[in-house]
Amino acid sequence: MKGIRLRLVIVGLIILILAGFVFLRGPTPHIQIKPETLYSFWKINITNTMITSWLVVALMIGLVFLASRRWELVPRGVQNLLEAIIEAFYNLVVSIAGENNGRRFFPAVATIFFFVLFANWFSLFPIFNVIGLGQEEEHGFVMEKVDLGPLPATYVSLSSPSQLQGQTIDKDDPEAAQKAEEERDKGNFVGEIRPFLRGVNTDLNTPLALAIMSAIFVEFWGISTLGFFAYGRKFFNLGGLLRGIRRLSPSQVFQGVVDAFVGFLELVSEMVRLISFTFRLFGNMFAGEVVILMFTFLIPLVLTLPFYGLELFVGLIQAFIFAALTLVFGMIAVAHGEPPGAEEAEAEVHKTQTTESQLVGSEQ
Amino acid sequence: MEPVFLAGFVDGLKTLGINLPSLLAQLINFTILLILLSIFAYKPMMRMLDERRRRIQEGLEAAEQAKQSAARAEQDVQAQLERARQEGQAVIGQAQQIAARIQEEAHQQARQDAEALVDRARGEIQLERDSAIADLRREFAGLTIEAAEKVIGQSLDPKAHRRLIEEALAESTLGGDGDQPPSGSEPRS
């Protein structure tokens, strides 16, 4: 009984794969690193990633607003879910960074995490990348036109056994213009799609913006905890070198040079961090999008699903990595150099010494 | 050299799609999200978490207190029970003592009563015996007088006669004292 059902499922899946392969093959996807510009106002280009980003922000705010009209002590429904998620993340942050730092770092780290996570997962909806504005060109997809009331619409027709692929006119085709002309004569539309929605993190600007925010927060935490000069000394550590020169001690000069170089490296690593943050997230998400597009193009049904699962996982992992790295860098920035309290301990020792000497003095 | 490098850098950024408006838009987006989430999600939630933790803490403390007071009450009850038991023991002991005393007294009383009874009986017996002896003596005196009259044939003055007998009897052991051993003394006739 069980075996029969399993076999039926397998046969069904194979049929689905074949049907998809025959009827649902689209045109060759056009992959572009730059986000597509949808509208231009004055000199500002409104890209699809911007729109998606606004949508993501609006949805997140809406969800939170819906759940948090009344934060109740005994949670219910959506509030319960959101709260469980946020609380789990909060506990994680606190367990990594400790109670005090965790509370300070939490809003920024959590916003990074949830924004990236929501954006990544949201971009897996099938409305992404396939619906958009058509742009007439000499190359691109060949699509059929229909009239939907006032809106002229075009669509890619289903593939068929005789035509196992959506029609595409390649950009590098020397006869592209001619082919496009032929198709237009047939009443078809030739051009690229500029999708309305595109994964937010597949636009380099977003990861870069997040990385910049992350860096700003890290520096802010460092400066506000250690003070501007104490924190700056981490990068411009010339004190030891100057002291060595003043004392004319070669070993101290050497030590000072090493310290200064280490500080310089810290500065460089701060910059590199920005780049690695940006490209890690961008690379993962862009690659994910390309993989899904390509697999949808190659085998439209069933076999794309594992990649959706993979992308769910990657989306979560990337969000977590971004947030956790921000958290860790924040902790490093806050707890740099001498362990905090070393100066206080020193001052304490000094104080006890003076009181002792005072005592001795009073006894005399 | 440097401007060329810089220009290349900017070109590279452009090729990758990085531009200032997009970047600024994303930065502003993120800031808005951060601020709104802080206001609507994190702050109330953290406050509520604290509140909840506080309440749970309080609840735990209250439970602890209740447990302690229950234990204390238990102890009190135990102590009271113990005291009551001791008191009961004391009361029982007292009662036993009293009972023993009463018993003792009753014993004593009974013995005394018995002794008094015996004494009285003895006295009565004594009296009976005395009167019996007196009767016997009188009888005997009369008998003796009669016998003597018959023997002597003459009547003595009965008064003198009686006196004589009395004297004789006084010398005999039947004289009523009974202290003297009756050995060797025969009533004289």
HADDOCK unambig.tbl for C-alpha pairs under 7 A between the chains (distance, minus, plus):
assign (segid A and resid 33 and name CA) (segid B and resid 16 and name CA) 6.14 0.50 0.50
assign (segid A and resid 33 and name CA) (segid B and resid 17 and name CA) 6.81 0.50 0.50
assign (segid A and resid 34 and name CA) (segid B and resid 16 and name CA) 5.89 0.50 0.50
assign (segid A and resid 34 and name CA) (segid B and resid 17 and name CA) 4.38 0.50 0.50
assign (segid A and resid 35 and name CA) (segid B and resid 17 and name CA) 6.77 0.50 0.50
assign (segid A and resid 44 and name CA) (segid B and resid 21 and name CA) 6.46 0.50 0.50
assign (segid A and resid 50 and name CA) (segid B and resid 22 and name CA) 6.97 0.50 0.50
assign (segid A and resid 54 and name CA) (segid B and resid 29 and name CA) 6.97 0.50 0.50
assign (segid A and resid 57 and name CA) (segid B and resid 33 and name CA) 6.12 0.50 0.50
assign (segid A and resid 61 and name CA) (segid B and resid 37 and name CA) 6.92 0.50 0.50
assign (segid A and resid 64 and name CA) (segid B and resid 40 and name CA) 6.88 0.50 0.50
assign (segid A and resid 64 and name CA) (segid B and resid 41 and name CA) 6.43 0.50 0.50
assign (segid A and resid 65 and name CA) (segid B and resid 40 and name CA) 6.73 0.50 0.50
assign (segid A and resid 68 and name CA) (segid B and resid 40 and name CA) 6.69 0.50 0.50
assign (segid A and resid 68 and name CA) (segid B and resid 41 and name CA) 6.87 0.50 0.50
assign (segid A and resid 71 and name CA) (segid B and resid 44 and name CA) 6.91 0.50 0.50
assign (segid A and resid 73 and name CA) (segid B and resid 48 and name CA) 6.56 0.50 0.50
assign (segid A and resid 73 and name CA) (segid B and resid 52 and name CA) 6.64 0.50 0.50
assign (segid A and resid 107 and name CA) (segid B and resid 38 and name CA) 6.12 0.50 0.50
assign (segid A and resid 107 and name CA) (segid B and resid 42 and name CA) 6.55 0.50 0.50
assign (segid A and resid 108 and name CA) (segid B and resid 34 and name CA) 6.67 0.50 0.50
assign (segid A and resid 111 and name CA) (segid B and resid 34 and name CA) 5.70 0.50 0.50
assign (segid A and resid 204 and name CA) (segid B and resid 16 and name CA) 6.99 0.50 0.50
assign (segid A and resid 204 and name CA) (segid B and resid 17 and name CA) 6.64 0.50 0.50
assign (segid A and resid 204 and name CA) (segid B and resid 18 and name CA) 6.10 0.50 0.50
assign (segid A and resid 205 and name CA) (segid B and resid 18 and name CA) 5.42 0.50 0.50
assign (segid A and resid 205 and name CA) (segid B and resid 22 and name CA) 6.12 0.50 0.50
assign (segid A and resid 205 and name CA) (segid B and resid 23 and name CA) 4.90 0.50 0.50
assign (segid A and resid 206 and name CA) (segid B and resid 23 and name CA) 6.65 0.50 0.50
assign (segid A and resid 206 and name CA) (segid B and resid 26 and name CA) 5.67 0.50 0.50
assign (segid A and resid 209 and name CA) (segid B and resid 23 and name CA) 5.85 0.50 0.50
assign (segid A and resid 209 and name CA) (segid B and resid 26 and name CA) 5.93 0.50 0.50
assign (segid A and resid 209 and name CA) (segid B and resid 27 and name CA) 5.19 0.50 0.50
